[in-house]
Amino acid sequence: MTGVNGTWLKSELLQEAIRLEKMVQRQASEIESLRAELELAQKINNERQVRPRNERGAGRKPRLTREMYGDIMCRRNGGDSYRQIAKSLGVSVGLVGKACNMSETEVDQLGHETPPVQISNYVLRLIQ
């Protein structure tokens, strides 16, 4: 009788070990996915930094964000007039015209509309 119970116990322990190994693999893959998400969020935060025009950050801040610039250019290429674009975005016609004539270096100095991505302490602890 002891041999049968011993075999049953070994079988149960083996099944439990397999179940635990699968659980560890799932959690490891989840941690990897969270790590990749964190890297992406940090990259996005770094890109969203508004570059000051001088070391003190003094001067007029841009009225136009990169997102607005992209929207203006897309709509202008779609055939909308300056006036239609300005009215829908709530900006002046002159600003729309200025955006359409901007160089790439001027576009790089534009700020962002969206706030930086917040990463919870829980996610940071999981990844480290």
WOFENUR-V57659 format. One record per run of one state. SS is the DSSP state (H for helix, E for strand, C for the rest). FROM is the first residue (numbers start at 0). TO is the last residue. If there is no record, write none. Layout:
BEGIN
ss=SS from=FROM to=TO
ss=SS from=FROM to=TO
END
This chain:
BEGIN
ss=C from=0 to=0
ss=H from=1 to=46
ss=C from=47 to=63
ss=E from=64 to=64
ss=H from=65 to=76
ss=C from=77 to=80
ss=H from=81 to=88
ss=C from=89 to=91
ss=H from=92 to=99
ss=C from=100 to=102
ss=H from=103 to=107
ss=C from=108 to=109
ss=E from=110 to=110
ss=C from=111 to=119
ss=H from=120 to=126
ss=C from=127 to=127
END
